[in-house]
Amino acid sequence: MFKSKSKPVVLITGTSSGVGLHTALRFAQAGYTTIATMRDTGKQDDLLAQAKALKVKVHVEKLDVQKPKSIDACVKKVIRKYGRIDVLVNNAGAGFLGGIEQTTDADLERVMGINFFGVWRMTKAVFPHMREAGAGRIISVTSIGGLIGQPFNDAYCAAKFAVEGMMEAFAPLARRLGVQVSLIEPGPINTEFVASVRATSDLAGFEPPYAEILGKYMGATTNVFAEYGQTGDDIAAIIVEAATTDTPHFRYITSDFARQVVAPKVVDPTGDSVVEAFAARLT
Ligand SMILES: NC(=O)c1ccc[n+]([C@@H]2O[C@H](COP(=O)([O-])OP(=O)(O)OC[C@H]3O[C@@H](n4cnc5c(N)ncnc54)[C@H](OP(=O)(O)O)[C@@H]3O)[C@@H](O)[C@H]2O)c1
């Protein structure tokens, strides 16, 4: 894939924990110059300790995907120092639990800002360098929530659907210009994600009739993380595969469970079976 003799460079967003942290370690092990970005570099100790234990090097840089100046500064710095970005992994993301009535404009702007505008702006900042090189890979972590709408995930699913639409529209043109675009679509992953959803969503503030319906939904879904959850490293392995194979797919649904959840979308063009399946979890 890489024409030049210098080491390929990967830039990953959101590497303070979970999928991003493991993705940085795996790219470093695969011989990449690994730019592990995070919005709060005070959180780098875990990543650096794991890199040290594996005897690999990662380069931590500050990057907040909600801040355009932070994106531009980081991308410019990397290009100045290494002259190339071969792989961009849009991983940073955050969930939020709330229906339309529980989601404030500020919540919506935050969820769209992290999960969608961040991906758009990162891609826009990095793509010209790949286009000039005539090669590159852009890999974005969405979710089965980017394919299937789920109750109380209205804003999160809207943001992940937006990434899916953007990347499906972009992929053919990017490929024409030498750049491969891929989407990673996990189901549940056991990372810091659920704790961060709980910390940012006002679950105790749900009023009737929503409190009871949310309770039913949570009851019907709590086991999925324990029974079907993947690890951050499981997803990282798939991301590195998408970056290194000669023939990357556009879409990687990451587990049998995730494929099973998404299947009705593909086989029922009316969309009714998806709505019915989730409606059943609310009673
Ligand atoms: N866990 C799941 O069940 C699941 C399922 C499907 C898809 N996903 C997707 O997988 C990706 C990785 O999530 P994860 O499971 O690894 O969760 P995680 O452990 O919570 O990691 C999320 C990462 O995103 C970072 N982040 C949040 N806002 C940011 C911002 N404005 N700028 C830069 N970084 C930011 C977080 O940094 P801080 O530490 O500073 O908050 C953290 O490093 C996300 O895109 C998520 O939507 C997760």
The ligand as an SDF file (V2000), in Angstrom:
LIG
                    3D

 48 52  0  0  0  0  0  0  0  0999 V2000
  -18.8890    1.3490   23.6840 N   0  0  0  0  0  0  0  0  0  0  0  0
  -19.8900    1.0360   22.8890 C   0  0  0  0  0  0  0  0  0  0  0  0
  -20.8220    0.2930   23.2680 O   0  0  0  0  0  0  0  0  0  0  0  0
  -19.9070    1.5460   21.4790 C   0  0  0  0  0  0  0  0  0  0  0  0
  -20.7610    0.9220   20.5540 C   0  0  0  0  0  0  0  0  0  0  0  0
  -20.7690    1.3370   19.2290 C   0  0  0  0  0  0  0  0  0  0  0  0
  -19.9300    2.3650   18.8310 C   0  0  0  0  0  0  0  0  0  0  0  0
  -19.1200    2.9810   19.7390 N   0  0  0  0  0  0  0  0  0  0  0  0
  -18.2400    4.0690   19.2590 C   0  0  0  0  0  0  0  0  0  0  0  0
  -16.8990    3.6790   19.4750 O   0  0  0  0  0  0  0  0  0  0  0  0
  -16.0740    4.8470   19.5460 C   0  0  0  0  0  0  0  0  0  0  0  0
  -15.1260    4.7080   20.7350 C   0  0  0  0  0  0  0  0  0  0  0  0
  -15.8790    4.6760   21.9390 O   0  0  0  0  0  0  0  0  0  0  0  0
  -15.4490    3.7730   23.1840 P   0  0  0  0  0  0  0  0  0  0  0  0
  -16.4130    2.6800   23.2840 O   0  0  0  0  0  0  0  0  0  0  0  0
  -13.9920    3.4710   23.1030 O   0  0  0  0  0  0  0  0  0  0  0  0
  -15.7790    4.7890   24.4010 O   0  0  0  0  0  0  0  0  0  0  0  0
  -14.8220    5.5770   25.3930 P   0  0  0  0  0  0  0  0  0  0  0  0
  -13.9450    4.6400   26.1510 O   0  0  0  0  0  0  0  0  0  0  0  0
  -15.7480    6.4760   26.1620 O   0  0  0  0  0  0  0  0  0  0  0  0
  -13.8860    6.4430   24.4420 O   0  0  0  0  0  0  0  0  0  0  0  0
  -14.3580    7.5900   23.7790 C   0  0  0  0  0  0  0  0  0  0  0  0
  -13.1610    8.4610   23.4500 C   0  0  0  0  0  0  0  0  0  0  0  0
  -13.6300    9.6300   22.7340 O   0  0  0  0  0  0  0  0  0  0  0  0
  -13.0250   10.7480   23.3510 C   0  0  0  0  0  0  0  0  0  0  0  0
  -13.7250   12.0020   23.1220 N   0  0  0  0  0  0  0  0  0  0  0  0
  -14.9720   12.3720   23.5420 C   0  0  0  0  0  0  0  0  0  0  0  0
  -15.2140   13.6470   23.1550 N   0  0  0  0  0  0  0  0  0  0  0  0
  -14.1040   14.0820   22.4910 C   0  0  0  0  0  0  0  0  0  0  0  0
  -13.7340   15.2800   21.8670 C   0  0  0  0  0  0  0  0  0  0  0  0
  -14.5510   16.3610   21.8430 N   0  0  0  0  0  0  0  0  0  0  0  0
  -12.5210   15.3770   21.2600 N   0  0  0  0  0  0  0  0  0  0  0  0
  -11.6800   14.3210   21.2810 C   0  0  0  0  0  0  0  0  0  0  0  0
  -11.9540   13.1580   21.8680 N   0  0  0  0  0  0  0  0  0  0  0  0
  -13.1630   13.0360   22.4720 C   0  0  0  0  0  0  0  0  0  0  0  0
  -12.9690   10.3950   24.8200 C   0  0  0  0  0  0  0  0  0  0  0  0
  -12.0990   11.2890   25.4960 O   0  0  0  0  0  0  0  0  0  0  0  0
  -12.3280   11.7410   27.0320 P   0  0  0  0  0  0  0  0  0  0  0  0
  -11.6590   10.6690   27.8630 O   0  0  0  0  0  0  0  0  0  0  0  0
  -11.6570   13.0590   27.1180 O   0  0  0  0  0  0  0  0  0  0  0  0
  -13.8180   11.8180   27.2540 O   0  0  0  0  0  0  0  0  0  0  0  0
  -12.4430    8.9730   24.7110 C   0  0  0  0  0  0  0  0  0  0  0  0
  -11.0560    8.9750   24.4670 O   0  0  0  0  0  0  0  0  0  0  0  0
  -17.0460    6.0340   19.6350 C   0  0  0  0  0  0  0  0  0  0  0  0
  -17.1330    6.6560   18.3760 O   0  0  0  0  0  0  0  0  0  0  0  0
  -18.3700    5.3920   19.9970 C   0  0  0  0  0  0  0  0  0  0  0  0
  -19.4770    6.1480   19.5600 O   0  0  0  0  0  0  0  0  0  0  0  0
  -19.0880    2.5850   21.0510 C   0  0  0  0  0  0  0  0  0  0  0  0
  1  2  1  0
  2  3  2  0
  2  4  1  0
  4  5  1  0
  4 48  2  0
  5  6  2  0
  6  7  1  0
  7  8  2  0
  8  9  1  0
  8 48  1  0
  9 10  1  0
  9 46  1  0
 10 11  1  0
 11 12  1  0
 11 44  1  0
 12 13  1  0
 13 14  1  0
 14 15  2  0
 14 16  1  0
 14 17  1  0
 17 18  1  0
 18 19  2  0
 18 20  1  0
 18 21  1  0
 21 22  1  0
 22 23  1  0
 23 24  1  0
 23 42  1  0
 24 25  1  0
 25 26  1  0
 25 36  1  0
 26 27  1  0
 26 35  1  0
 27 28  2  0
 28 29  1  0
 29 30  1  0
 29 35  2  0
 30 31  1  0
 30 32  2  0
 32 33  1  0
 33 34  2  0
 34 35  1  0
 36 37  1  0
 36 42  1  0
 37 38  1  0
 38 39  2  0
 38 40  1  0
 38 41  1  0
 42 43  1  0
 44 45  1  0
 44 46  1  0
 46 47  1  0
M  CHG  2   8   1  16  -1
M  END
$$$$
